[in-house]
Amino acid sequence: MRQAALQIDAARAQRLQSLAVYGPVGGLDINADTKRTVLSNNRGVAVESGAIVQEGTERSIAARMAFRWELDLFGRAAAAQTAGDAAVDAATAQSVATRLAITTSIADALYQARAAKARLSDAEAILAVYQGLLTDAEARLEAGLGLRADVDRARAMISSQRAAVTHLSFEAENTKRRLLLLIRQHDEDANAFEIKGDTDCHFSVPDALPPDLLSRRPDVRAAEHRMRIQAARLRSADLELLPRIALQPGGSFLFLDAPRRSSSFAMALGGSLTLPLFDRPRLIGAVREQGAFAESAVIDYERAVDNALSEADRALLKLRAELSRAEDLRVSEQLSSDRFYAARRLYAIRVLDFQTLLHSEQAWREARIASTDGKFELARSAVDLVRALGGDWFPVCRSGMTGIP
């Protein structure tokens, strides 16, 4: 953001420089001189080379003021003003695009950190389930109704799941530190920064693309302003074929204090007319070159418009699909959970065997992991839609507040 702000300042300074040439250009020049003459004959007067030289101090002050003021009869200043304003607007739009990119990057990193935390919570919950399965398998083995292989398998599952918990703990810590780096809080204690592993936001999908989409997108606005810049420069190139008329007034003042005090003052008023008689081939070539740049800017603007419409439409369709997918995965996880815990109760009363129980556990575990991934993929799709709509749409949370959660 600091760099974007500096670009805006640079654009404003360039605009000021381009307009300054159409105002008075010049300045005041003042010179002061003091000269002291000392003769060696002690008479105060001497003759050198036929000229009388007197002993004493000579002082002189000369001031001269000259400037040039070009008369803008054909609109050169207006074209420069348009180009400068468009450059400032383009830099401002680029600053908005930078801010939007930073905001969505932070939101995406936040959802990645929450997803990693949720996966860690799921792994810990699965580990607790495996420990319960080990307890049930040992109880059946002591009662003479189970197999030693079931106990060994449960212990192997616990060891494998502990390794998964260790790995996911590292992933959760890594994503949290990456988020802290993005929000410029990497110097703070990471343990004091808590990441929740869930989201309580309900994403409402817009019915259609907003009619003011092109005014929302900062990249489209920046492309439009760049097109205005090239159009203004083309106008300036055309005006270079016309003559330049300038006023050149001035004045001078001279003060002498040797041997007698005297002063003089003079004023002058002049003008200039510049006709590009022999530079026309070069200027015509410059006009054609600038015309090509202007046409290229129009093509870039059309490409930005097409890209904006395509990205927004794709992001909207993706959010709708992810919303439906997340709901289906939630229902699947709920049904698989009910089936697994029912199978576990049947296993506890010795109705099911251990292998059948593991099949139910595997279906529940896969459904839970898929549901967690689907929930956070939905959240990241909402961030993509915010980015595609230019930042003027935000998901609505259940708490009633708006913004990227």
PATOR-662449 format. One record per residue: x, y, z of N, C-alpha, C in turn; residue in three letters. Coordinates in steps of 0.2 Angstrom, whole numbers, padded with zeros to 4 digits, always signed. Each point is the difference from the previous one (the first is absolute). Layout:
<recs>
XYZXYZXYZALA...
</recs>
This chain:
<recs>
+0004-0006+0000-0004+0006+0000+0004+0006+0000MET+0006+0000+0003+0004+0006+0000+0003+0001-0007ARG+0001-0005-0003+0003+0001-0007-0006+0003-0005GLN-0006-0003+0001-0006+0003-0004-0001+0007+0002ALA+0001+0002+0006-0001+0007+0002+0006+0005-0003ALA+0006-0003+0000+0005+0004-0004-0001+0000-0007LEU-0003-0004-0003-0002+0000-0007-0005+0006-0001GLN-0005+0000+0004-0005+0006+0000+0004+0007+0000ILE+0004+0000+0005+0004+0006+0001+0004+0002-0006ASP+0003-0005-0003+0004+0001-0006-0004+0002-0006ALA-0006-0003-0001-0004+0002-0005-0003+0008+0001ALA-0001+0002+0006-0002+0007+0001+0006+0004-0001ARG+0006-0002+0002+0006+0005-0002+0001+0000-0007ALA-0001-0005-0004+0001+0000-0007-0005+0004-0004GLN-0006+0000+0003-0006+0005-0002+0002+0007+0001ARG+0003+0001+0005+0002+0007+0002+0005+0003-0005LEU+0005-0005-0001+0006+0002-0005-0003+0001-0007GLN-0005-0004-0002-0002+0001-0007-0004+0006-0001SER-0003+0002+0005-0004+0007+0000+0004+0006+0001LEU+0005-0001+0003+0004+0006+0002+0003+0004-0006ALA+0001-0004-0006+0003+0003-0006-0005+0005-0003VAL-0006+0000+0002-0005+0004-0003-0001+0006+0004TYR+0003+0001+0005+0000+0006+0004+0006+0004-0001GLY+0001+0006+0004+0006+0004-0001+0007-0005+0002PRO+0005+0000-0004+0006-0003+0001+0005+0005+0000VAL+0004+0000+0005+0006+0005+0000+0001+0002+0007GLY+0004+0005+0001+0001+0002+0007+0004+0007+0000GLY+0003+0001+0006+0003+0007+0001+0007-0002+0002LEU+0005+0004-0004+0007-0001+0001+0003+0006+0003ASP+0003+0000+0006+0003+0006+0003+0008-0001+0001ILE+0004+0004-0002+0007+0000+0001+0002+0006+0004ASN+0004+0000+0004+0003+0005+0004+0008+0000+0000ALA+0003+0005-0001+0008+0000+0000+0003+0006+0003ASP+0005-0001+0004+0004+0005+0003+0007+0000-0002THR+0003+0005-0002+0007+0000-0002+0004+0006+0003LYS+0006-0001+0003+0003+0005+0004+0007+0001-0004ARG+0002+0006-0001+0006+0002-0004+0005+0004+0005THR+0006-0003+0001+0005+0003+0004+0006+0002-0004VAL+0002+0006-0001+0006+0002-0004+0006+0001+0005LEU+0006-0002-0003+0006+0000+0003+0004+0007+0001SER-0002+0005-0004+0003+0006+0000-0002+0005+0005ASN-0005-0002+0004-0003+0004+0005-0003+0006-0002ASN-0001+0001-0006-0003+0006-0003-0008+0000-0001ARG-0002-0006+0000-0008-0001-0001-0002+0000-0007GLY+0005+0002-0005-0002+0000-0007+0006-0003-0004VAL-0001-0004-0005+0005-0002-0004-0002-0001-0007ALA+0004+0000-0005-0001-0001-0007+0003-0006-0002VAL-0005-0005-0003+0002-0006-0002-0002-0001-0007GLU+0004-0001-0005-0002-0001-0007-0004+0005-0003SER+0001+0006+0002-0004+0006-0002-0006+0001+0004GLY-0002-0004+0005-0006+0001+0003+0001+0002+0008ALA-0004+0004+0002+0001+0003+0007-0003-0005+0005ILE+0004-0002+0005-0002-0005+0005+0000+0003+0006VAL-0006+0000+0004+0000+0003+0006+0000-0005+0006GLN+0002+0001+0005+0000-0004+0006-0007+0000+0004GLU-0003-0005+0001-0006+0000+0004-0004-0007-0001GLY-0006+0000+0002-0004-0006+0000-0006+0001-0005THR-0001-0005-0005-0005+0000-0005-0005-0006+0002GLU-0006+0002+0000-0006-0005+0002-0005+0001-0006ARG-0002-0006-0002-0005-0001-0005-0005-0005+0002SER-0007+0001-0002-0005-0005+0001-0004+0000-0007ILE-0001-0006-0002-0003-0002-0007-0006-0005+0002ALA-0006+0002-0002-0005-0005+0000-0004-0001-0007ALA-0001-0006-0001-0003-0001-0007-0006-0005+0001ARG-0006+0001-0002-0005-0005+0000-0003-0001-0007MET+0000-0006-0002-0002-0003-0006-0004-0006+0001ALA-0006+0000-0004-0004-0007+0001-0004+0000-0007PHE-0002-0006-0001-0004-0002-0006-0007-0003+0002ARG-0005+0002-0003-0006-0002+0001-0004-0002-0007TRP-0001-0007+0000-0003-0002-0006-0007+0000+0000GLU-0003+0003-0005-0007+0001-0001-0003-0007-0003LEU-0005-0002+0005-0003-0007-0002-0006+0002-0004ASP+0001+0001-0007-0006+0001-0004-0003-0006-0003LEU+0003-0006+0000-0003-0006-0003-0001-0005+0005PHE+0000+0001+0006-0002-0006+0005+0006-0004+0002GLY+0006+0002+0000+0006-0005+0002-0001-0001+0007ARG-0001+0005+0004-0001+0000+0007-0005-0005+0002ALA-0006+0001-0003-0006-0004+0002+0002-0008-0002ALA+0004-0001-0005+0001-0007-0002+0005-0003+0006ALA+0005+0005+0002+0005-0002+0005-0004-0001+0007ALA-0005+0004+0001-0004-0001+0006-0004-0007+0000GLN-0003-0001-0006-0003-0007+0000+0004-0006+0001THR+0006+0001-0003+0005-0006+0000+0002+0000+0008ALA+0002+0005+0003+0002+0000+0007-0005-0003+0005GLY-0007+0003-0001-0005-0003+0004-0001-0007-0001ASP+0000-0002-0006-0001-0008-0002+0006-0004+0003ALA+0006+0003+0000+0006-0004+0003-0001+0000+0008ALA-0003+0005+0003-0001+0000+0007-0006-0005+0002VAL-0005+0000-0004-0006-0005+0001+0003-0007-0001ASP+0004-0001-0005+0003-0007-0001+0004-0002+0005ALA+0004+0004+0003+0004-0002+0006-0005-0001+0006ALA-0005+0004+0001-0005-0001+0005-0003-0007-0001THR-0003-0002-0006-0003-0006-0001+0005-0006+0001ALA+0006+0001-0001+0005-0005+0001+0001-0001+0008GLN+0000+0006+0003+0000-0001+0008-0006-0004+0002SER-0006+0001-0002-0005-0003+0002+0000-0008-0002VAL+0003-0001-0006+0001-0007-0001+0005-0003+0004ALA+0005+0003+0002+0005-0002+0005-0003-0002+0007THR-0004+0005+0002-0003-0001+0006-0005-0006+0000ARG-0003-0001-0005-0005-0006-0001+0004-0006+0000LEU+0006+0000-0004+0004-0006+0000+0002-0002+0007ALA+0002+0005+0004+0003-0001+0006-0006-0003+0005ILE-0006+0003-0001-0005-0002+0005-0002-0007-0002THR-0001-0002-0006-0002-0007-0002+0005-0005+0001THR+0007+0002+0000+0005-0004+0002+0000-0002+0007SER-0001+0005+0004-0001-0001+0007-0006-0004+0002ILE-0005+0001-0003-0006-0004+0001+0001-0007-0002ALA+0003-0001-0006+0002-0007-0002+0005-0004+0005ASP+0005+0004+0002+0004-0003+0005-0003-0001+0007ALA-0005+0004+0001-0004-0002+0007-0004-0006-0001LEU-0003-0001-0006-0004-0006-0001+0004-0006+0000TYR+0006+0001-0003+0005-0006+0000+0002-0002+0007GLN+0001+0005+0004+0002-0001+0007-0006-0003+0004ALA-0006+0002-0001-0005-0003+0003-0001-0007-0003ARG+0001-0001-0006-0001-0007-0003+0005-0005+0003ALA+0006+0003+0001+0005-0005+0003-0001-0001+0007ALA-0003+0005+0004-0002-0001+0007-0006-0005+0000LYS-0005+0000-0005-0005-0004+0000+0002-0007-0001ALA+0005-0001-0005+0002-0007-0001+0004-0003+0006ARG+0004+0004+0003+0003-0002+0007-0005-0002+0005LEU-0006+0004+0000-0005-0002+0005-0003-0007-0002SER-0001-0001-0007-0003-0006-0002+0005-0006+0001ASP+0006+0001-0001+0005-0005+0002+0000-0002+0007ALA+0000+0005+0004+0000-0001+0008-0007-0004+0002GLU-0005+0002-0003-0007-0004+0001+0001-0007-0002ALA+0003-0001-0006+0000-0007-0003+0005-0004+0005ILE+0005+0003+0002+0005-0003+0005-0004-0002+0006LEU-0004+0004+0003-0004-0002+0006-0005-0005-0002ALA-0003-0001-0006-0004-0005-0002+0004-0007+0000VAL+0006+0001-0003+0004-0006+0000+0002-0003+0007TYR+0001+0005+0004+0002-0003+0007-0006-0003+0003GLN-0006+0003-0002-0006-0004+0003-0001-0007-0003GLY+0002+0000-0007-0001-0007-0003+0005-0005+0003LEU+0006+0003+0002+0005-0004+0003-0003-0003+0007LEU-0003+0004+0004-0003-0002+0006-0005-0005-0001THR-0005+0001-0005-0005-0005-0001+0003-0007-0003ASP+0006+0001-0004+0003-0007-0002+0003-0003+0005ALA+0003+0003+0005+0004-0003+0006-0006-0003+0004GLU-0005+0003+0001-0006-0002+0004-0002-0007-0003ALA-0001+0000-0006-0003-0006-0003+0006-0006+0000ARG+0006+0002-0001+0005-0005+0001+0000-0003+0007LEU+0000+0004+0005+0000-0002+0007-0006-0005+0001GLU-0006+0002-0003-0006-0005+0001+0000-0006-0005ALA+0006-0001-0004+0000-0006-0004-0004+0001-0006GLY-0002+0006-0002-0005+0000-0006+0004+0004-0006LEU+0006+0002+0002+0004+0004-0006+0006-0003-0001GLY+0003+0003-0005+0007-0003-0003+0005+0005+0002LEU+0006-0003+0001+0006+0004+0002+0002+0004-0006ARG-0002-0002-0007+0002+0004-0006-0004+0006+0000ALA-0007+0000+0003-0004+0006+0000+0004+0005+0005ASP+0003-0002+0006+0003+0005+0004+0006+0003-0003VAL+0004-0005-0003+0006+0003-0004-0002+0005-0005ASP-0005-0002-0004-0002+0005-0005-0002+0007+0003ARG-0004+0000+0005-0002+0006+0003+0006+0004+0003ALA+0005-0004+0003+0006+0004+0002+0004+0003-0006ARG+0001-0004-0006+0003+0003-0006-0004+0006-0002ALA-0006+0000+0000-0004+0006-0002+0001+0006+0004MET+0001-0002+0007+0001+0006+0004+0007+0003-0001ILE+0005-0004-0001+0007+0002-0002+0000+0004-0006SER-0003-0002-0005-0001+0003-0007-0003+0007+0001SER-0006+0000+0004-0003+0006+0001+0004+0005+0004GLN+0004-0002+0005+0004+0005+0003+0005+0003-0004ARG+0003-0004-0005+0004+0003-0005-0003+0005-0004ALA-0007-0001-0002-0003+0005-0004-0002+0006+0004ALA-0001-0001+0007-0002+0006+0004+0007+0004+0001VAL+0005-0003+0000+0007+0004+0001+0001+0004-0007THR-0001-0003-0006+0001+0003-0006-0005+0006-0001HIS-0007-0001+0002-0005+0005+0000+0001+0006+0005LEU+0004-0002+0005+0001+0006+0005+0005+0004-0003SER+0005-0003-0004+0005+0004-0003-0003+0005-0006PHE-0005-0003-0003-0003+0003-0006-0004+0006+0003GLU-0004-0001+0006-0004+0005+0003+0005+0006+0002ALA+0005-0002+0003+0005+0005+0003+0003+0004-0006GLU+0002-0003-0005+0003+0003-0006-0005+0005-0004ASN-0006-0002-0001-0005+0004-0003-0002+0006+0005THR+0000-0001+0006-0001+0006+0005+0006+0005+0000LYS+0006-0002-0001+0006+0004+0000+0000+0004-0007ARG-0002-0004-0005-0001+0004-0006-0005+0005+0000ARG-0006-0001+0003-0005+0005+0001+0003+0006+0004LEU+0004-0001+0005+0002+0005+0004+0005+0004-0004LEU+0004-0003-0004+0005+0004-0004-0004+0004-0005LEU-0006-0002-0003-0004+0004-0004-0003+0007+0003LEU-0002-0001+0007-0003+0005+0003+0005+0004+0004ILE+0007-0001-0001+0005+0004+0003+0000-0001+0008ARG-0001-0006+0002+0000-0001+0007+0004-0006+0002GLN+0005-0001-0005+0005-0006+0001+0004+0000+0006HIS+0001+0006+0003+0004+0001+0006-0003-0002+0006ASP-0007-0001+0000-0003-0001+0006+0000-0008+0001GLU-0002-0001+0006+0000-0008+0002-0005-0003-0003ASP+0002-0005-0004-0005-0004-0004-0005-0004+0004ALA+0002-0002+0006-0004-0004+0004-0006+0005+0003ASN+0001+0006+0000-0005+0005+0003-0005+0001-0006ALA+0001-0002-0006-0004+0002-0005-0004-0007-0002PHE-0007+0000+0002-0004-0006-0001-0004+0000-0006GLU+0000-0005-0004-0003-0001-0006-0006-0005+0002ILE-0006+0002-0002-0006-0005+0001+0000-0005-0006LYS-0002-0006+0001+0000-0005-0005-0007+0000-0003GLY-0004+0004+0001-0007+0000-0004-0002+0007-0002ASP-0005+0000-0004-0003+0006-0003-0007+0001+0002THR-0003+0005+0002-0007+0001+0001-0003+0005-0005ASP+0002+0000-0006-0002+0004-0005-0005-0004-0005CYS-0005+0004-0002-0005-0003-0005+0001+0004-0006HIS+0002-0003-0005+0001+0004-0006-0006+0000-0005PHE-0002+0006-0001-0006+0002-0004+0003+0001-0007SER-0003-0004-0005+0003+0001-0007-0005+0005-0003VAL+0004+0005-0004-0004+0005-0004-0004-0004-0005PRO-0006+0003-0002-0003-0003-0005+0003+0001-0007ASP+0003+0005-0001+0004+0002-0007+0005+0004+0001ALA+0004+0001-0005+0006+0005+0001-0003+0007+0000LEU+0003+0004+0004-0003+0007+0001+0001+0004-0006PRO-0004+0005-0001+0000+0004-0007+0006+0005+0000PRO+0002+0002+0006+0006+0004+0001+0007-0003+0001ASP+0000-0007-0003+0006-0004+0001+0006+0004-0003LEU+0000+0003-0005+0005+0003-0004+0003+0006+0004LEU-0004+0003+0004+0002+0006+0004+0002-0002+0007SER-0001-0007+0002+0002-0003+0006+0008-0002-0001ARG+0001-0003-0005+0007-0003-0001+0005+0005-0001ARG+0005+0000+0004+0005+0005+0000+0005-0001-0006PRO+0001-0006-0003+0004-0001-0006-0004+0003-0006ASP-0006-0001+0000-0004+0003-0006+0000+0008+0000VAL+0000+0003+0006+0000+0007+0001+0007+0002-0002ARG+0005-0004+0002+0007+0002-0002+0001+0000-0007ALA-0002-0005-0003+0000-0001-0008-0003+0006-0003ALA-0006+0002+0003-0004+0006-0003+0004+0006+0000GLU+0003+0001+0006+0004+0006+0001+0007+0000-0005HIS+0003-0006+0000+0005+0000-0005-0002+0001-0007ARG-0006-0001-0002-0003+0001-0007+0000+0008+0000MET-0003+0003+0005+0000+0007+0000+0006+0004-0001ARG+0005-0003+0004+0007+0003-0001+0003+0000-0007ILE-0001-0006-0003+0002-0001-0007-0004+0005-0005GLN-0006+0000+0001-0004+0005-0004+0002+0007+0001ALA+0002+0002+0006+0002+0007+0001+0007+0001-0003ALA+0004-0005+0001+0007+0001-0004-0001+0000-0007ARG-0005-0004-0003-0001+0001-0007-0002+0007-0002LEU-0004+0003+0004-0003+0007-0001+0006+0005+0000ARG+0005-0001+0005+0006+0004+0001+0004-0001-0006SER+0001-0006-0003+0004-0001-0006-0003+0003-0006ALA-0006+0000+0000-0004+0004-0006+0002+0008+0001ASP-0001+0002+0006+0001+0007+0001+0007+0003-0002LEU+0005-0005+0001+0007+0002-0002+0001+0002-0007GLU-0005-0002-0005+0001+0003-0006-0002+0007-0001LEU-0003+0003+0005-0003+0007+0000+0006+0004+0002LEU+0000+0007-0001+0005+0004+0002-0001+0002+0007PRO+0006+0002+0003+0000+0002+0007+0001+0008+0001ARG-0003+0003+0004+0000+0007+0001+0001+0002+0007ILE+0005+0004+0001+0002+0001+0007+0002+0007+0001ALA-0001+0003+0006+0002+0007+0002+0006-0001+0004LEU+0005+0005-0002+0006+0000+0003+0002+0007+0003GLN-0003+0002+0005+0001+0007+0004+0006-0001+0004PRO+0003+0006+0002+0006+0000+0004+0001+0007+0002GLY+0005+0001+0005+0002+0006+0003+0007+0000+0003GLY+0004+0005+0000+0006+0000+0003+0001+0007+0004SER+0005-0001+0005+0001+0006+0004+0007+0000+0002PHE+0004+0006-0001+0007+0000+0002+0001+0006+0004LEU+0004-0001+0005+0002+0005+0005+0008+0000+0001PHE+0003+0006-0001+0007+0001+0000+0002+0005+0005LEU+0005-0001+0004+0002+0005+0005+0007+0001+0000ASP+0003+0002-0006+0007+0002-0002+0000+0003-0007ALA+0004+0005-0001+0002+0005+0006-0006+0004+0002PRO-0006+0000-0004-0006+0003+0002-0005-0005+0000ARG-0005+0002+0005-0006-0005+0000-0005+0001-0005ARG-0002-0005-0004-0004+0000-0005-0004-0007+0000SER-0006+0001-0004-0004-0006+0000-0004+0000-0007SER-0002-0006-0002-0004+0000-0007-0005-0006+0001SER-0005+0001-0004-0006-0005+0000-0002-0001-0007PHE-0002-0006-0002-0002-0001-0006-0005-0006+0000ALA-0005+0001-0005-0005-0006+0000-0001-0002-0008MET-0002-0006-0001+0000-0003-0007-0006-0004+0000ALA-0004+0000-0006-0005-0004-0001+0000-0003-0007LEU+0001-0007+0000+0001-0003-0006-0004-0006-0001GLY+0000-0004-0005-0004-0006-0001+0004-0004-0005GLY-0003-0006-0001+0003-0005-0004-0005-0004-0003SER+0001-0002-0007-0004-0005-0003+0004-0005-0003LEU-0002-0006+0001+0004-0006-0002-0004-0004-0004THR+0002-0001-0007-0004-0004-0004+0004-0007-0002LEU-0003-0006+0001+0004-0006-0002+0000-0001-0007PRO+0004+0004-0004+0000-0001-0007+0004-0006-0002LEU+0006-0001+0003+0004-0006-0003-0001-0006+0005PHE-0003+0001+0005-0001-0006+0005-0007-0004-0001ASP-0003+0002-0005-0007-0003-0001+0001-0008-0002ARG+0004-0002-0004+0001-0008+0000+0001-0003+0006PRO+0004+0003+0005+0002-0003+0006-0007+0000+0004ARG-0003+0006+0000-0006+0000+0005-0006-0004-0003LEU+0000-0001-0006-0006-0004-0003+0002-0007+0002ILE+0006-0002+0000+0002-0007+0002-0001-0001+0008GLY+0001+0005+0004-0002+0000+0007-0008-0001+0001ALA-0004+0004-0004-0007-0001+0000-0002-0007-0002VAL+0003-0003-0005-0002-0007-0001+0002-0005+0005ARG+0006+0001+0003+0002-0004+0005-0004+0000+0006GLU-0002+0006+0002-0005+0001+0006-0007-0002-0002GLN-0002+0000-0006-0006-0003-0002+0000-0008+0001GLY+0006-0003-0001+0000-0007+0001+0000-0002+0007ALA+0003+0005+0004+0000-0001+0008-0007+0001+0002PHE-0004+0004-0003-0007+0001+0003-0004-0006-0002ALA+0001-0002-0006-0004-0006-0003+0002-0006+0005GLU+0006-0001+0002+0002-0005+0004-0003+0000+0007SER-0001+0007+0002-0003+0001+0007-0008-0002-0001ALA-0003+0001-0005-0007-0002-0001+0000-0008+0000VAL+0004-0003-0003+0000-0007+0000+0001-0003+0007ILE+0005+0003+0004+0001-0002+0007-0006+0001+0004ASP-0004+0006-0002-0006+0001+0004-0005-0005-0001TYR-0001-0002-0007-0005-0005-0002+0002-0007+0003GLU+0007-0001+0001+0002-0007+0003-0002+0000+0007ARG+0001+0006+0003-0001+0000+0008-0008-0001+0001ALA-0004+0003-0004-0007-0001+0000-0002-0007+0000VAL+0003-0003-0006-0002-0007-0001+0002-0004+0006ASP+0006+0001+0002+0003-0004+0006-0004+0001+0006ASN-0002+0006+0002-0004+0002+0005-0007-0004+0000ALA-0003+0000-0006-0007-0003+0000+0001-0008+0000LEU+0006-0003-0003+0001-0007+0001+0001-0002+0007SER+0005+0004+0003+0002-0002+0007-0006+0000+0005GLU-0004+0005-0001-0006+0001+0005-0005-0005-0002ALA-0001-0002-0006-0005-0005-0001+0002-0007+0002ASP+0007-0001-0001+0003-0007+0002+0000+0000+0008ARG+0001+0005+0003+0000+0000+0008-0007-0001+0002ALA-0005+0004-0003-0007-0001+0003-0002-0007-0001LEU+0001-0003-0006-0002-0007-0001+0004-0005+0005LEU+0006+0001+0001+0004-0004+0005-0003+0001+0007LYS-0001+0006+0002-0003+0000+0007-0007-0003+0000LEU-0004+0000-0005-0006-0004+0000+0001-0007+0001ARG+0005-0003-0004+0001-0007+0000+0003-0002+0007ALA+0005+0004+0002+0003-0002+0007-0005+0001+0005GLU-0005+0004+0000-0005+0001+0005-0005-0007+0000LEU-0002-0002-0006-0003-0006+0000+0004-0006+0002SER+0006+0000-0002+0005-0006+0002+0001+0000+0007ARG+0001+0006+0003+0001+0000+0008-0006-0003+0003ALA-0006+0002-0002-0006-0003+0003-0001-0007+0000GLU+0002-0003-0006+0000-0007-0001+0005-0004+0004ASP+0006+0003+0000+0005-0003+0004-0002+0000+0008LEU-0003+0005+0002-0002+0001+0007-0005-0006+0002ARG-0005-0001-0005-0005-0005+0001+0003-0007+0000VAL+0005-0001-0005+0003-0006+0000+0004-0001+0006SER+0003+0005+0003+0004-0001+0006-0004-0002+0006GLU-0006+0003+0000-0005-0001+0006-0002-0007-0001GLN-0002-0002-0006-0003-0007+0000+0006-0005+0001LEU+0006+0001-0002+0005-0005+0001+0002+0000+0008SER-0001+0006+0003+0002+0000+0007-0006-0004+0004SER-0006+0001-0002-0005-0004+0004+0001-0008-0002ASP+0002-0001-0006+0001-0008-0001+0006-0002+0004ARG+0005+0003+0000+0006-0002+0004-0001-0001+0007PHE-0003+0005+0003-0002-0001+0008-0005-0005+0001TYR-0004-0001-0005-0005-0006+0001+0004-0006-0001ALA+0004-0001-0004+0005-0006-0001+0004-0001+0006ALA+0002+0006+0003+0005-0001+0006-0004-0003+0006ARG-0007+0002+0001-0004-0003+0005-0001-0007-0001ARG-0001-0002-0007-0001-0007-0001+0006-0004+0001LEU+0006+0003-0001+0006-0003+0001+0001-0001+0008TYR-0002+0005+0004+0001-0001+0007-0005-0005+0003ALA-0005-0002-0003-0005-0005+0002+0001-0007-0004ILE+0006+0000-0003+0002-0006-0004-0004-0002-0005ARG-0003+0005-0004-0005-0002-0005+0004+0000-0007VAL+0005+0005-0001+0004+0001-0006+0007-0002+0002LEU+0004-0002-0005+0007-0001+0001+0004+0006-0002ASP+0006-0001+0002+0005+0006+0000+0001+0003-0008PHE+0000-0005-0004+0001+0002-0007-0006+0004-0003GLN-0006-0002+0002-0006+0004-0002+0000+0007+0003THR+0002+0000+0006+0001+0007+0004+0005+0004-0004LEU+0005-0002-0002+0005+0004-0003-0002+0002-0007LEU-0004-0003-0003-0003+0002-0007-0005+0006+0002HIS-0004+0000+0005-0004+0006+0002+0004+0006+0002SER+0006-0002+0004+0004+0005+0002+0004+0004-0006GLU+0002-0004-0005+0003+0003-0006-0005+0004-0004GLN-0006-0002+0000-0005+0004-0004-0001+0007+0004ALA+0000-0001+0006-0002+0006+0004+0006+0005+0000TRP+0006-0003+0000+0007+0004+0000+0000+0004-0006ARG-0001-0004-0006+0001+0003-0006-0005+0006-0001GLU-0007-0002+0002-0005+0005-0001+0002+0007+0005ALA+0002-0001+0005+0002+0005+0005+0005+0005-0003ARG+0006-0003-0003+0005+0003-0003-0002+0004-0006ILE-0004-0003-0004-0003+0003-0006-0005+0006+0002ALA-0004-0001+0005-0004+0005+0002+0004+0006+0003SER+0005-0001+0003+0005+0006+0003+0003+0003-0006THR+0002-0004-0005+0004+0004-0006-0006+0003-0004ASP-0006-0002-0001-0005+0003-0004-0002+0006+0003GLY+0000+0001+0007-0002+0006+0004+0005+0005-0002LYS+0006-0001+0001+0005+0005-0001+0001+0002-0008PHE-0001-0005-0004+0000+0001-0007-0005+0005-0002GLU-0006-0001+0003-0006+0005-0001+0003+0007+0003LEU+0003+0001+0005+0002+0006+0003+0005+0003-0005ALA+0005-0004-0003+0005+0003-0004-0004+0002-0007ARG-0005-0003-0002-0004+0002-0006-0003+0006+0001SER-0002+0001+0006-0003+0007+0002+0005+0006-0001ALA+0006-0002+0003+0005+0005-0001+0002+0001-0008VAL+0000-0005-0004+0001+0001-0007-0006+0004-0003ASP-0006-0001+0003-0005+0005-0003+0001+0007+0002LEU+0002+0001+0006+0001+0007+0002+0006+0003-0004VAL+0005-0004-0002+0005+0003-0004-0002+0001-0007ARG-0005-0005-0003-0002+0001-0007-0005+0006+0000ALA-0004+0001+0005-0005+0006+0000+0004+0007+0002LEU+0006+0000+0001+0003+0006+0001+0000+0002+0007GLY-0002-0004+0005+0000+0001+0007-0006+0004+0003GLY-0005+0001-0004-0006+0003+0002-0006-0005+0003ASP+0002-0007+0000-0005-0004+0002+0004-0004+0006TRP-0004-0001+0005+0003-0004+0006-0005-0005+0002PHE+0002-0006+0002-0005-0005+0003-0003+0002+0006PRO-0006-0002+0002-0004+0002+0005+0001-0005+0006VAL+0002+0002+0006+0001-0005+0005-0006+0000+0004CYS-0001-0006+0004-0006-0001+0004-0001+0005+0005ARG+0006+0003+0002+0000+0005+0006-0003+0007-0003SER-0002+0000-0006-0003+0006-0003+0006+0005-0003GLY+0006-0001+0002+0005+0005-0003+0002-0002-0007MET+0003+0004-0004+0002-0001-0006+0008+0001+0000THR+0003-0004-0005+0007+0001+0000+0003-0007-0001GLY+0006-0001-0002+0004-0006-0001+0001-0002+0007ILE-0003-0006+0002+0001-0003+0007+0007-0002+0002PRO
</recs>
